Amino acid sequence: MKRKFWSWVRNEAEEERILVLNGEISDETWYGDEVTLELFRKELDVGTGNITVWINSPGGDCVAAAQIYNMLMDYKGNVTIKIDGIAASAASVIAMAGTKVLMSPVSMLMIHNPMTVAMGDAGEMEKAIEMLGSVKDSIINAYEIKTGLSRAKISHLMDAETWMDAHKAVELGFADDILARPSDAIPPQVQPQEEDEDDDDPDEQEEKPKAMLFSRKQVNTTLMNKLQHRMAAQAAKINPKVKERSVADIMARLDDIKKFM
């Protein structure tokens, strides 16, 4: 059996089951591993009721992620996903299985193309490329069902290795809302007061937080362009171009030289 990256917590007060996914999604692939798969399935099916899944993971094995996604999608109760740190790569696929997906204001979600390590001749490399294409299509299926975005748009986001903060994830449909402290947990003296409907002062209007979308590919491209411009400028200073002259200018210059000979 592989290392367990999940644990269960029972919330007796709310009669709710809590599943915690922390760290790498399996340090070894679940491909061909029925033991770990069945253990997770049995622990999932041992109880009933709604489940809250807390995710803080950089990703990992896409086979394990796909199987967990399928089991959560097939679960009879509601599945609430709460991302409290990071849900990157394969972990973001699992997050798409939630009936509702909530993100901490300081959490991040990342999607990118699947990767693998392959060796062999040209034929083996072609098989690996074909396999990665199929895996990407299957991952897009999960993102498409959750977000409603076009497959082309999702593919572009994956190509660019896109990082999203909570606001951007909600905007694009990867998450439904942002985690907040329950209102009943706020002391009465600091309960938010109702705003005056007549207060239209633009200076007092609260600005909406800006969503952030980060693409490593775009950053690398921008950086390389800046470096190319800088290197070109430095080369121009070291080797300045000689001013071009016409034949007439050269002949006139020779005539001037002959006068002194």
Secondary structure, 3 states (H helix, E strand, C coil): CCCCCEEEEEECCCCEEEEEEECCECCCCCCCCHHHHHHHHHHHHCCCCCEEEEEEECCECHHHHHHHHHHHHHCCCCEEEEEEEEEECHHHHHHCCCCEEEECCCCEEEECCCCCCCCCCHHHHHHHHHHHHHHHHHHHHHHHHHHCCCHHHHHHHHHCCEEEEHHHHHHHCCCCEECCCCHHHCCHHHCCCCCCCCCCCHHHCCCCCCCCEEEHHHHHHHHHHHHHHHHHHHHHHHCCCCCCCCHHHHHHHHHHHHCCC
